[in-house]
Amino acid sequence: MRGISTCTSSHRLRQQKSAPTVSAATFCTALFIAFLPGQTLAAGVIEETQKQNTDWTAIIMFTIFVGASLWITKWAAKRTRSAADFYTAGGGITGFQNGLAIAGDFMSAASFLGISAAVMATGFDGLIYAIGFQVGWPLITFMLAERLRNLGRFTFADVVAYRLQQVPVRIFAASGTLVVVLFYLIAQMVGAGQLIKLLFGLDYHYAVVIVGLLMMAYVLFGGMTATTWVQIIKACLLLGGASFMAFMVMAQYGFSPEKLFTAAVGIKKSAAIMGPGGFVKDPVSAISLGIALMFGTAGLPHILMRFFTVPDAREARKSVLWATTWIGYFYILTFIIGFGAIVFVSTNPEFLDANGILRGGSNMAAVHLANAIGGNIFLGFMSAVAFATILAVVAGLTLSGASAVAHDLYASALKKGKASSSEELKISKLTTVALGIIAMFLGIVFEKQNVAFMVSLAFAIAASANFPALILSVLWKGCTTRGAVAGGFAGLLAALVMTMLSDAVWVATLGNPPGSAPFPYSSPAIFSMPLAFLCIWVVSICDQSPQAQKEREAFADQKIRSETGLGAFKPTAH
């Protein structure tokens, strides 16, 4: 079987020896490292890439995608006339469309490259990230989706502050949101900068500026409408490309998974790849990583914000179900692609260097498989889709950061809810420009730094700060303003401090000696999230102030609205 797979892939690639796979592989490496959260990348560094010959196929694909998305932005700009249009597309996105857009946030280049590479390296165990992400969705479906839509308007802070004091809650919520957004943005900007650097042969600084300007254009002019449709299109392209790859892999084995797995076991010379192994050997870090991935999903501000783009709770529930369906299907595809890489890539000298190591690094399995299946054209297509992926995620992050500043801090905390829609929209756009400039600056500063920890930190913060305050304010009558704010900030600070003292930052980024990290684990969520819950509970129980009594009495009205939708904000008409 090994001989067959090697022969087959060699036959397919005999005509493609001149394909410029190196540049595409290298920039996708940068993309992957910037995106994937978690332990695997704790010690990984985005190395400075060298400018190479331009890949004209990928450039043409890139130009087409960017041109199409800019046209969508122009169309969306005509429909963006108010703050509601800017933040939530006027609440006019259907459940199916929103589900596909949400899936677009998760079906990232990191999932495509990272999970498939992990499967190629460790077999079944490589699905740990896919399982962690996937398990988080039922939590949102059954506990949060409908309540979010019924209680909120623009941001998740609207939900937390429904019966609590507006100013302190929104200051906390905006702080958590901005930290999550900031660390995500740095990672995305570095990865996208490396991508453009290789694609066009530009200096890294110029590449980062280009990415930043495109991001600001999407958000400034199109708002949530443009961001949503860019995410939908990107999700469809990535699903289509991955489906084609999986189909071609299975076709080589008569669409028999057993034959594919048998061939992979024969190549690896071990049946261990079909069972759980040592992908994450430290049990505490494994549990902590799982907690961050699962509960962080339910606390990401740019994901929670999407539930306000649908007209009602029914569509909110549908959007989660559709998102879960598409994400689950995509992870099945990456599983097949990973095993396909074992049989078609690892056995083919075309993709190996003189030492037998995969050209471009271990994360290039899916990229080489794309070349093996569809040649240079398909390679260019998947590379361009990878850029569209990162751009859509960056736009969504920027929009959630802008909403936190304009809606939570300016309109609600500073202006006490008396700011006009036009004033709020103006502040949002100014914040978008500011975030874009900050992101470009930090992207340049962190060019050669380890940014993997920033993504894992974003998930840990979302799980430690946003999620506990959100879930308890909605489901627990005893939750008070003091409790939510104290617990939220406790989780936020604990996650930040523990991550800074972990091996990923203390050693890999700050350059301290190996083994000297004060915090011995790669993810803080197992400690910081329980701390947040405990603080909320203790402070709320101890709070016997008149304000706290009023907040507890208001829970009944909140429960009625959250479960029935009576009084919920309606979508705006166009």
N, C-alpha and C positions, 0 to 999 in steps of 0.2 A: 504493500500500500504506500509505503514511503517512497518507493521508486516511482510509482504511478504519479503521486502528487508532485514529486520533483520534476518528473518529465513533463507533466501537464503545464505547470507554471513556467518551466523553461521554454516550452513551445510558445506560450502566450507572450513571452517577453523577448523572444529572439528578435522580433521586429522593433523593439523599443529600447535598444541599448543606448541610443542617443538622447533619450528623454531626460530633461533637466530635473531629475528627482531630487538632487542634492539641495537646491535652494528651497524647494517646497518643503522638504523634510525638515530642514533646519528652522525655517520660520514657524512651522507647526510645533516644533519642540518648544520654542519660546511661548507660543500660544498655550500649550498644555501646562507648562510650569506655572504660568500666570493664573490659570484658571482653577486647577484642581485643589480642593481643600483636603486637609487631612494629614495623617501621619506619614504616609508614603513620601511626601515631599518635604518633610520637616528639615531635611538636610540638603535639599536640592537648591541650586543657585541658578538663576537665569544668567548664563554666561554671555559675555559680549559676543555677538555674532559678527561675522565678516561680510562685508558687502560682496555680492557675487553677481554673476551674469543674470540679467533680468529674465524672468520667465514670462514670455509674451502671452502665452496661452492663459496663464493665471491672471495677468494684467487685464486682458480683454474681458475675461469673466468678471473680474473685480469691477471694471468700469461699467459693465452692464448692470450689475447689482446695485452699485452706488447710484447710477443714473436713475434706475427704477425707483429706488427708495427716496431719492430727492424729489421725484415727480409725486410720489405719495405724500411727501411732506408739503409740497405746494398745494395739493388737493386738500389735505387736512387743515392747512392754514386758513382756508376759506370757511371752515366749520368751527374754528376756535375763536369764539367771541367773548367768552366769559371764563371765570375761574373754574366753574364746573366743567366746561368744555376742555380746559387745559389740563386739569387734574384727572378727570374721570371720563373724558370723551362724551360728556353730557349724560352718562349712564345709559348710553344707547348701544353698547356692545352685547351681542347675544351670548348665551351660555356656551354654545359651541365655539364661537370665535374667541371668547375669553379663555376657554379651556386650551385651545390651540396656542394662544399667546402665552399662557402660563407655562405650557409644555416647552415653548420656545426658550424660556428662561432656563429650563433644566436640561434640555437637549443641547447642551453646549459643546463647544469643541473639546472641552475637558472630558466630558462624558464619552464623546466619540473616540477620542484618542486615548484618554487615560484608562477607562474601564477596559477597552479592547486590549490595550497593552498589558494591563494587569492580568487579564485572562490568558493572554499569550504566555506570560511569565509564570503564573501560578495555577492556571486552570480555573476550576470552579471557584476557588477562594477569591479570585479577582473580582467577584461580584459584590464584595462587601459594601462598596460605596453605593452601588445600584440598590441594594436591599435597604441600606440606611435611608436613602432619599425616598424610596418608594413607601416605606412604612410610615413616613411622616404624613402622607396624604390622607389616609383614613381619619387621622386625628383632626385635620382641618375639615374634612367632610362632615363628620358627625358632631363636632363640638363647636366649630367656629364659623363656618361659611355663612350660614343663614343669619346668625347673630351679628356678624360683621356687617353684612349688608343692611340689616334692619336698624342697627344702632349708629353706624358711622356715615360719614359723608365724603371726606377726602382722604383722611389718614387714619391709621389705627389708633392714634391719640384721641380721635373723636369718640371711639368706643370706650377706652379706658376712662376718659373724663366725663362720660355721660352723666353719672350721678356724683362724681367727685369734683373737687375744686379744680377749676380750669388751669390757672396759672402754674402751680407747681407740677401738675401732671404733664402738662404740655412741655414744660422746660425739660423734664426728665425724658419724655418720649422723643423730643427733638434731639436731645443729646445722644441717646442710644441710636437713633436713626442715622445721624450724621457720622457717628463712629463706624457703624456698619458700612454705610455708603462709602466713606472715605477709604477704608481698607480694601473694599472691593474695587473701587475705582483705580487705586494705585496698581493693583495686580492686573487689571484689564488694560490700563494704559501702557504698562511695560510690555505685556504680551503683544498688544496691537502694534506698538511702536516697532518691535522687533520684526513683526510680520511685514509691515510696510517697508521697513529698511531693506529687507531681502527682496521683496517683490519688485520694488522700483530702483534698488541700488542707491537709496538716499541715505544721508547721515541720519543717525538715530534721533537727533534733536528735531530735525524737520519732520520726520515720520510721526513723532509724538504730537507735534503741532497740528499736522493734518488730521490725525484721529480726533484730537480735541475739537477742532473746528467743525468737523462733520457731526460729532456728537452734539455740539451746541446748536447747530443748524436744525437737526431733527427736533430737539426739545423746544427751542425758542419759537419756531414757527408752527410746528405741528402738534406739540403737546402730546397728550396721551393717545389721541387718534392716530397720529403718525407712528408713534412708538408701537402701538398695538399691531398695526398692519405690517410694519417691518418685521416684527416678531412672528406674525402668522406666516408670512411669505418665507422667512428664514426657516421656520419649523418644517414647512412643507418641503422645501428643498433638501434639508438635512434628512428628513424621513425618507424622501424619494431616493437620495443617494445611498443611504445606508441600506434601504430595502433592496436596491439593485445589487449592492455588494453581497449581502446575505444570500440573495437568490442565486447569484452566480456561484458562490461557494457551495451551496447545497446542491446545485445542479450537477457539479462534478462528482457527487456521491449519490446520485439518483434520489435526492431529497430524503436520504436516510440519515438521521442524526447519529444512529448507532455506528454507521460506517465512518462518518466524520470523526466521532470520538475515538473509535478504534484506531484510525490512522494517526490521530494526535497522540494517543497513548504509545503507539509504536515509535513515533519520532522522539517523544520525550523519554522513552524507555522506562516509564513508570506509570502505574495506574493511580498514583497519589494525586495527579492533577484532577481526578474526577471526584475528589472528596475534600473535606475541610483540612486545612493545613496550618502553616505558620506564617500567614501573610501579616498578621498582627500578633506577635508573640507575647507581648505584655498584656495580661488580662485587664488590668486597670485602664490602660490606654485604649484598649479595644472597646470596653464598655463606654468610656468617656467619649470616644470618637462616635460611637453609635448614638449616644445621647445628643451630641452636638448636631449630627446629621438629621436625626429624627425631629427633635424639638426645635432646632434652629430653623427648619423648614417652616414651621408654624409661627415663627417670629421675625421673618425677613420682611422689612417694611415695603420693599418694592413688590413682593408677592402679595402681602395683605392688602396693599393699595388696589390691587386688581379686582377685588370683590366689590369695589364701589363703582366699577365701570359698567356693571350689569343693571338692568332696570328693577329687579326685585330679588327676593331671597330664593325663589324657585330657580331662577337663572344662575344665581350664585352656586347653588348646590349642583346644578347641571355642569357648570364650568369646572368644578373640582372633579366630578366623575369623568368628564372628557379628558381633563389634564392627566388624571391617573391612568386612563386607558392608553393615551398616546405615549406617556412616559414609560409605562410598563412594556408596551410594544417595542419602543426604542431600545430599552435595555436588553430585551431578548435578541434584537438585531446585533447589538454590540457583543453579546455572548457568542453568537455565531461567527461574527467577524474576528473575534479573538482566537477562536479555534481554527478559523480559516487561515489566520496569519501563521499559526503553528505549522500547518501543512503546506502552505504556498509560499511563505516568506522565509521562515527559518531554515528551510532546506535548499533555498535557491542562492547560489553564489552571487547573482546579480545584485543582491541586497546586503551582502556581507562584505566587511573589509578583510584585510589580509589576516587578521586575528580571529576571524569568524564571528565578529561582533556586528550587530545590526547597524547599517549605515545611518547616521543621523541620531543614533541613540535608541534605547529600548522603547521609547514612546512613539516611534515612527512606524509601528506595526501596521496600523490602519492605513497610513499614507502609502506605504509600499504595496499593501494589498490593493488599494485603489489603482495604483499604477499597473499592477499585475493583471487586474481585471479589465480596466478600460483604457490603459495607455496614458499618454500625456494629456489628452483632452479631458479625460475624466479626473485625472490628478489636478488639473487646473480648476475644474469645476468644484471639487471638494475643498480646495484651498480657498477659493473665493467664498464658498459657503461658510467656511471657518471664520473668515473676516466678517461676513454679514452677521454671524452669531455673536461675536464679541462686540460689534457696534450696537446691536439691538439691546444687549444686556447693559452696556454702558449708558445708553439713552434712558432705559428704565430706571437705573440707579440714580442718575442725575435728576430725573423727574421726582423721584421720591425724596431726595435731599432738598430740592427746591420747595416742595410742598411742606416739608418739616419747618423750614425757615419762614416761608411766607404765611402759611396757614396756621401753624401751631405757635410759632414765636411772635410774628408780627401781628396778624389779624386777631388771634385769640388771646395771647398773653399780654402783648403790648397795647393793642387797641381795644381790648375787652370785647371783641366781637362786633365792633362798630366800623370796621374797615369796609370800604366798598369793594365790589367785585373787581373793578378796574384797578384800584390801588393794590389789591392782593395779587392780581395778575402781573402788574408792573414789578412788584417785589420778587415774584417768582422768576421772572425773566432776568432780573438783575442777579439773583442768586444763581441761576443757571450759568450765567457768564462767569461769576466768581468761582463756582465749583469747577467749571471747565478750565479756567486759568490755574487754579490750585492743582487740579488733576494733572495738567500738562507739566507744571513745575515739579510735582512730586514724582511723576513718571520719569522725568529726566534725572532727578536726584537719585532715585532708586534703580537706575539702569542696570547696575552690576550687583545689586543686593538680592538677597533671598526674600522673595515676596510671597512664598507659599504660606508662611505663617499668617499673613494678613487675611487670606481667604478663610483659613480655619478659624482665625480669631473672629471674623465676621459671623460665622455660624455659631461659635461659642457665645458671643455677646448676644446674638439674637435669642439663643436658648436660655441665657442666664438673666438677661435684663428685660427684653420685650415680652417673651412668652409668659413668665410667671405673673407679671403685672396684668397682662391681657386676660389670661384664663381665669385668674382669681377675681378680678373686677367684674367679670361677666357671670361667673358661676357661684361665687361665694358672697353671701349677704354681709358677712362680717368685715369684708375688705374696706379699708378706709384710705383717705388721701395720704395720710402720713405713712401708713403701711406700704401702699403701692410705690410711693416715691422712695422711701427708705430701702425697701427690698430691691427695687429696680436699680438704684444707684449702687447698692451693695453687690449685686450680680455683675453690673457693668465694670466696676472697679476691680472686683476679684478676678474676672476673666482677663482684664487687661494686665494686671500685675502678674498673675500666674503665667500668662503667655510670655511676657517679657522676661521672666525668670526661667523659662523652659529652655531646653536644649536648642530648639529651633531659632531662638533669638539670642540667648546668652552666649552660645557657642558659635553657631553658624553665621549669625549676622554681626554680633559685637566682637567676635574674634577671641573670646576667652578660651582657656584650655579645655579640651574634651573631658567630660565627666565632672565639670565644675558647676554645672547648672544647679541652682538652689531648688528648683521645681523639677522633679525627676520624670514627669510624664509629658506626653506630647500635646494633650488636650486638657483644658481646665474644666470642661463642662460638668464632669462628675462631681466636682467640688463646688463650683460657682453657682450652678443652677439650684441645688438643694439649699445653699446659703440664701439665695434670693427668696425662695419659698418660705424658709424659716423666718427671715426678717419680716416679710410681709405679714405672716401669721402672728408673730410675737408683738410687733408694733401695733397692728390692728387690734389685737386683743387688749392690749394695755391702753389704747386710746379711748378714753371715756368722755371726751369733750362734747359739747353740744353739737358741733359740726359733725362729728363722727356719728352721733345718734341720728341726725338728719340723713346722712348718707346711707345708713342701714335701713331707715324707713323708706328711702327712695328705691330700694332694691325691687320691691313688688312692681312698681310701674316699669322699671327697666326690664324685668322679666317678661311682662306682658308684651311690651314692644319688641323685645328680642325674639320672642317665639311666634308672634302673630304678624308683625310688620305694621301694626297700626301706628300711624304717625311717622313712618319712615320717609326719608327724602325720596322724591320722585325724580325720574330722569328729566332733563331739560329738552324742550322741543326745538327743532331746527326748521 
